Structure formats: structure tokens, C-alpha cells
Amino acid sequence: MIKIKYSILFVIALQCLVLSGCSSRGSFDDNRNERLSMKRIINAHPKLASANINTTGFQGNLLITGQVSSKELIAIASNEVKKLRNVKKIYNQLAVLGETSLLSKTNDLLINNRVKSELRKLNDFDQEKIKVVTEYGVVYLMGKLTAQESREVLKAAKSTRGAQNVISLNN
């Protein structure tokens, strides 16, 4: 049992290393927004510091995902991020749920990689135009796409095995 846990952790760590090299152009501000928003959220309330929260920035927009223990904490997180001047739009997708298990996190990583694989199959599609985030089986697509690209990306993501729902956050 312990070997399985360490194997899963190794796979997750390896995937993180591989994916960390896949950064998009102009991501400096997005990375900064991610760091600053997490810092503000964690410092806003003691329960937020121990909650499972992730922030993802893309083209000046910020997606907040994860699980918290009350609706009040969702509002606090949003209010803290609104104070950042470089964030154009906030998508707060926090849910009032228990903490995500390691198995669920691993499943999200697999779904995320499957969606990206499906997007690579699309003809003449620039992967840097979109960011894929998966949380609790829900796939979030962030980017600036044409109507045709958006239809193709949604179709590909929705056909991905394991995706419970797909939410487009396109501008």
C-alpha cells in the first residue's frame, strides 16, 4: 500500500515537472497574479490557509478552484483577489466540499493531460491560446478563441474520457 502511494506521488511530481516547462508567452504577469492572489487569500482567513485552493492566471484573468468549508470563505477569497490591480476578470469556482483526496487529484491530472492530448489533435490550433485546468473532474478552458475554435475545443474536451463537465471561460 505504501509503495502505491509513493508511486502515485512520484507520477504526480514527474507530471508537474514536465508541465512546468510548458509556459505561455507573457505569463510573467499571470504567474505574479497567481502568487499574489494565493498570498492574499491565505492571509485573509485562518481557514483559507488550510483549505485546498488553487489559482490559475491566463491572459490577465484569474481562475480560483478548490474546496473550502463555507460559503463565507468563497466570498472572502473573491474579495481579496479583487484588490489586485492586474487581474482583469475573476472566475471563482470554489466549492463547499471536503478536501480532495490524492486519488481525485491524480484523476484530475490524468483528465487534464487527456484534454491537452485531444487539443493537440486539432488542425491548425495554437496550444498557447488556451489554458486547461481540471478540478474535481470539471475541466475549465481559459483563453481567447474565435467562435469556431471555441466550438472545436469544447467538442474535444467534452469527448475526453473522465471529464464530468466542461466550462469555457473564453473572452
C-alpha positions in Angstrom: 0.0 0.0 0.0 2.8 2.4 0.9 4.6 1.6 -2.4 1.4 2.5 -4.3 1.1 5.9 -2.5 4.8 6.7 -3.3 4.3 5.6 -6.9 1.3 7.9 -7.3 3.2 10.8 -5.7 6.2 10.1 -8.0 3.9 10.2 -11.1 2.3 13.5 -9.9 5.7 15.1 -9.2 7.0 13.9 -12.6 4.0 15.3 -14.4 4.4 18.7 -12.6 8.0 18.9 -13.7 7.1 18.1 -17.3 4.2 20.6 -17.3 6.1 23.3 -15.6 8.2 23.7 -18.7 5.1 24.4 -20.7 4.7 28.1 -20.1 3.0 30.6 -22.4 4.2 33.9 -23.8 3.6 36.8 -21.5 3.0 34.6 -18.5 5.1 36.7 -16.1 2.1 38.8 -15.0 -0.1 35.7 -14.8 2.4 33.9 -12.6 2.7 37.1 -10.4 -1.1 37.3 -10.2 -1.3 33.6 -9.2 1.3 34.1 -6.4 -0.1 37.4 -5.1 -3.7 36.1 -5.2 -2.7 33.0 -3.2 -0.9 35.1 -0.7 -3.8 37.4 -0.2 -6.3 34.5 0.1 -4.2 32.5 2.6 -3.6 35.6 4.7 -7.3 36.7 4.7 -8.6 34.0 7.0 -7.1 31.1 9.0 -9.5 28.5 7.4 -8.4 29.6 3.9 -4.8 28.9 4.8 -5.6 25.2 5.4 -8.1 24.9 2.5 -7.4 23.3 -0.8 -7.3 26.3 -3.1 -5.6 26.8 -6.5 -5.3 29.9 -8.6 -4.6 29.9 -12.3 -3.8 33.0 -14.3 -4.1 33.3 -18.0 -4.0 36.5 -20.1 -4.8 38.6 -17.1 -7.8 36.6 -16.0 -7.7 34.5 -12.8 -9.5 31.2 -12.0 -9.9 30.2 -8.4 -10.6 26.5 -7.8 -10.7 24.1 -4.9 -12.7 23.3 -1.8 -13.5 25.4 1.3 -15.6 24.7 4.4 -18.2 27.5 4.0 -19.8 30.0 1.5 -18.4 32.8 3.6 -14.8 31.7 2.7 -15.7 31.8 -1.0 -16.7 35.5 -0.8 -13.6 36.3 1.3 -11.4 34.8 -1.4 -13.1 36.7 -4.2 -12.9 40.0 -2.3 -9.2 39.6 -1.6 -8.4 38.9 -5.3 -10.5 41.8 -6.5 -7.9 44.1 -4.8 -5.2 43.1 -7.3 -4.9 45.7 -10.0 -3.5 43.5 -12.7 -6.4 41.0 -12.7 -9.0 41.7 -15.5 -11.6 39.1 -14.5 -12.0 36.7 -11.7 -13.7 33.3 -12.1 -14.3 32.0 -8.6 -15.1 28.3 -8.9 -14.5 27.4 -5.2 -16.9 24.8 -3.8 -18.1 24.0 -0.3 -16.8 20.4 -0.1 -14.4 18.3 1.9 -10.7 18.2 0.9 -9.8 16.4 -2.3 -8.2 13.0 -2.0 -4.9 12.1 -3.6 -6.8 9.7 -5.9 -9.1 12.6 -7.0 -6.1 14.9 -7.6 -4.4 12.1 -9.7 -7.6 11.6 -11.7 -7.8 15.4 -12.4 -4.2 15.3 -13.6 -5.0 12.4 -16.0 -8.1 14.1 -17.3 -6.1 17.4 -17.8 -3.5 15.5 -19.8 -6.1 13.7 -21.9 -7.8 17.0 -22.7 -4.5 18.5 -23.8 -3.8 15.5 -25.9 -7.2 15.9 -27.6 -6.4 19.5 -28.3 -3.1 18.6 -29.9 -5.1 16.6 -32.5 -7.0 19.7 -33.7 -5.7 21.0 -37.0 -4.0 24.4 -37.0 -4.8 25.1 -33.4 -2.3 27.1 -31.3 -2.0 25.5 -27.9 -0.8 28.7 -26.4 -4.2 30.3 -26.9 -5.7 28.2 -24.1 -5.1 27.0 -20.6 -6.7 23.8 -19.3 -7.4 23.3 -15.6 -9.2 20.3 -14.1 -10.6 20.3 -10.6 -12.8 17.6 -9.2 -13.5 16.2 -12.7 -14.6 19.6 -14.1 -12.5 20.9 -17.0 -12.1 24.7 -17.2 -10.9 26.2 -20.5 -9.4 29.7 -20.3 -8.3 31.7 -23.3 -9.2 33.9 -26.3 -10.6 31.9 -29.1 -12.7 32.5 -32.2 -16.2 31.1 -32.2 -15.0 28.2 -34.5 -12.0 27.4 -32.3 -14.2 27.5 -29.2 -16.7 25.0 -30.7 -13.8 22.7 -31.7 -12.1 22.9 -28.3 -15.4 22.4 -26.4 -16.2 19.3 -28.5 -12.7 17.8 -28.0 -12.8 18.5 -24.2 -16.3 17.1 -23.8 -15.4 13.9 -25.6 -12.5 13.3 -23.2 -12.9 10.3 -21.0 -13.3 11.2 -17.4 -14.4 14.8 -17.8 -17.5 15.3 -15.7 -18.3 18.8 -17.1 -16.5 21.3 -19.3 -16.7 25.0 -18.6 -15.5 27.6 -21.2 -14.1 30.8 -19.7 -13.2 32.4 -23.1 -13.1 36.1 -23.6 
